[in-house]
Amino acid sequence: MNKEIVGVLLIALAGFLAGGVYATWKTAKLMAGALLLATLLAIGGAVAWFVG
């Protein structure tokens, strides 16, 4: 796969997960925290993918 495509897909995944954090924050804080962690990992992965 092309390097840029993987990076963009990771950023899109992070956006999708961030929406999940926003949607679940009021009802399920533990799940929102887990989604937030996954969001941060996806963003970090995208940054590492573009830098590396």
URQUI-V652973 format. One record per run of one state. SS is the DSSP state (~ for helix, > for strand, _ for the rest). FROM is the first residue (numbers start at 0). TO is the last residue. If there is no record, write none. Layout:
SS:FROM:TO
SS:FROM:TO
//
This chain:
_:0:1
~:2:23
_:24:27
~:28:50
_:51:51
//
